[in-house]
Structures are given as structure tokens and as C-alpha cells.
Amino acid sequence: MDEAALPEFFMLWQRLANVQLVPEREDVLLWRWSTDGIYSAQSAYRAFFAGQVRAPISEEIWRSRAPYSCKFFAWLASKNRCWTADRLRRRGLPCPSACPLCDQEPETLQHLLLGCVVARETWAWALRCWGREEWLPDPDTDLLEWWTSRACPTAHRRNMWTAIILVFWCIWRHRNDVVFNGAVASHGAIRDKVREEFERWRLAKLFRGTFFVFLDPTVVPWQDGE
């Protein structure tokens, strides 16, 4: 017997010294991770993640209906892992000297998605479509705080989360067009991308109903369930 196992053997022997087995009683298997003692795949899955710490933005991203590529981008954005100028500069890589969209401030992800004047014009238009003009972020608004503090009725939350990711995604795509393809920075170009992408997502049933969509609020050409 392994010398390291010997003390454990005697400890187990001591603990079982007073255990009395009753031959008439049938052994029963109990699953400690459920209240009724019965195993289920659901309780096993829940036990596997016991003690986990949920990221504050996880529900807004992963429960949205956005395509997975956009969810992955949103997750990277929430962790500030997108390759904006500040991140490139820290690694000694070539980067824009200022925000490619406004050319007024150093580019950071928070500035690009919320604080830039071009991004703010995009959000002003989107929020008018939603009837939520009071949600317009300030230039120095914290990205995660703004993202997670938008409140709406439970039935419309997934539409809202999907719509916010759509705007972020289109701002990021336009930024890349400007940097890599020489496109001209324009709020109108982002708005057109949002409308085009929204129509694809709507046809794919990623948007449900008429809340948090990108239409003129006075004209709704399609109804719930269509």
C-alpha cells in the first residue's frame, strides 16, 4: 500500500467503526443536487455551473436574437477587446491618429460606439425610431453602464437587446470601411447599413413585433406576427 494512502485508510476505518449496516434495509441512491434526491440532466447541468459569476452584460448579449457573429463581436466589445486605435497603440501597431469617424478625439471603443458625434447622430436617429430620445448617451457615458441600464417591458427586451447590438455592429462595420476601404465617414451611411441589415434580420424573424425596430414611428408597414 502506498505510504501516502495509509493515513487515509486508518482515518476512513475510524470514521466507519460505529457504522452499523442493517441487512433488512435496501440501499438507496440519492442525488444530492436536487431537492427530491432524484437525478436529472437539468440538476446536473445546474450543479456543473454552481458558484459561477455571471458577467453583467451576458444576458443582454447571449439572450438577444442577433446572429452569433454579431453576438461574438458584442462580447468582445463588452470586454474592450476590439482593435481600436488605443489597443493597437499599446502593442506598437499602426493605428489611426484620431477617431476615423469624427477625426476629433482619440479612438477608443467607448468613444467609437457612444461618444463620437457620428455615433451620437446614429443613436439620436435610432432612439427617435424607438420613441426613447431620453436614452441618448452623453459623450462620456460609460458603455457597459448605458448598455445594461436600458429598461423596458419584459416582452420587448429581446427586441431591444437585438436592436442595440445591430447599431453597434453597423457602427463598427462602417468604421472598418473607412479605415480599410477609404469610405467617407457618414452618419447617413451607418443609418443605411442599419436599415439594410434590419430588413434581413426582420425577414429571418430575429425581430418580433413593432417595438425597437428601425422604422418611421408614424408608418408601420407590417404588423405583429407577420
N, C-alpha and C positions, 0 to 999 in steps of 0.2 A: 504494500500500500504506500502511496505517495506520502512523504512526511508532512507535506503541507495539508493534506486531506485528513490526517489523523485527528487533529484537534476538532475539526468539523464533525467527524464521526462520533467522537465522545460527546460533543455538545448536542447532537441530534439524539443520541442514546439517552442522555439525561432528560431532554425535553419529552421523550416518549415513554419514560419509565412509568408514569402514572396513567398512561392511556389504557383504557380497558375496552377491548373490542367486544361487541355484542353479536353473537352469531345469528340471532334471530332477526336482526335489523338489516335490511338491504341497503347497500351503499348507494348514495345518490350523488350525481354530479350537479354542482351548482355553478352557474356563470355569474361571477361577482360584478360584472359591469352592467347588469340590468336589475331592476327592482324585483322582477319575478323570478330571477335566477335562471332564466332560460336564454340560451344563446340565440342571437340574431345577427345577420350581417350588418344591420344598422347600428346595433350597440357596439359591435366590434370596430366598425369604422369610426364611431364616436370616441371609443376608448383609444384608438390609434392616435387621435389628434387631441387627447386630453392635455391640458396645460399649454396649448398653443396660444400665441399672442397674435391677434388679428390686426393687420395693418389698417389704419384709419380710413384709407381710400379704397380698400379691397372690394367692398360691396358696390360702390359706385362704378367700378370698372368691370368686375367679373360678372355681375348680375345685369349689366346693360345688354342690349341686343346687338351691339356693334360687332362687325366681323372680327375674328380673332387677331388678324394682323393689326387692326386698329386698337384692340384691347391691349395687345403687347406693347404698342407704341405708348398708349396711355400709362401703362405700368412703368415703363422706362421714364416717362415724363414725371410721374409721381415720385420717382427715386432720383430725379435730376441726373439721368444717365444718357440724355440725348446729346449729340455732338454739336453743341452751340459753341460760339467763339470762346467763352470763358473756359470751357472744358478743353478745347483744343489748345488754347494758350498755355494751360497748366502742363501740358505734355509736350510743349515745344513744337507743335504742328502749325502749319499755315492756317490762318483764320481771318475772317473779316475784321477790319479795324473798328467797325461800328455795326449796329443792327442793320442787316441787309434790307429791312422793310422801311425803316424810318430814317436811317443814317444820322440819328441824333444822340443815341445812348449806346453804351457798350452792350453787346448782345449777351444776355443770359436767358435761360429758358423761361423764367418767370416774366421777364420783360417781353420776350417774343410773344408769349401766349396771352398775356393780360395787359401789360403796361405800355406796349408800343402803341403809338397813335393809330397806326393802321389796324392793329388788332382791336383796339378800342372802338374804332369805327365799325369793324365787323361785328363786335359784340353789341354795339348800340342797335344795329340793324336786326340782329338775331333776337335780341330781347324785345324789340318792338313787335316782331312776329309772334312772340310768346305772350305779349302783354305783361312783361316783367321788367320794365325800364328801370325800376328801383334796384335791380341787381347789377347795374353797370359797375364794374370794378374801378377803383382808383388806380393811378399809375403805380403806386407802391403796395397794392393789395397782395397779401400772401396767397400764392397759388393754391396750396392744399387747403388752407382755411376757407377760401372762397368756394372751392370745388365741393367741399364736404358740408358746407353750411347752407346750401340752397335747399329750401323746404317747399314741399308741395304735397297734395293729397297722395296717399299711398298708391292709388290706382294709376297714377301718372308718372311715378318715379322712374320706371324703366325707360319710358319715353324721354324723360328729362336727362337721365344719365347718358342715354344713347346720343341725344342731340348735342350735349356738351362735348362728348368725345368727337363727334363729327366736326364740330367747329375747330377744336384743337388740331385734328388731323389735317383739315384743309389749310389752316394757317401754316402748319409745318410743311406740307407739300408745296405751298406757294413759296415759302422761304427757300426751299431747295431748288425750285425752278429759277428763282432769282440768282442764287449762288452758283449753280452748276450749268444753267441753260441760258443765262443772260436775260431772263424775263424782267419786265419792268414791275417794280413793286406797286401794287394797286389794291385798294380795298375792294373795288369792283370785281377784280379777278378772283379774289377769295370768295366773294359773295356768289359769283357764278359757279365756282367749284363746289361750294356748299349746296347750291340748288341742284346741280347736276348729280352730285353724289347722293343727296337726299332722295331724289327721284328713284335712283337704283335701289336704295335701302328700303324705300316705301314699297316698291314692287316686290321686293324679297320678303315683305311682311316684318321688317325689322322695326318699323314704326306702326303702332296700333292706335287708331282713333285720330283725333284732330288736335291733341294737346302737345305742345313743344315741337311743332313742325315748322317748316320754313315756307310759309305761305302768307300772302297778304291777309291780315286778320279779318278783313271785311269780305273776302272771297274764299270760300272753301269748296273746291270743285269735286271733292269726293267725301263720302260720309263714313262713319264708323263701320267697320266690318267689311268694307269693300276690298 
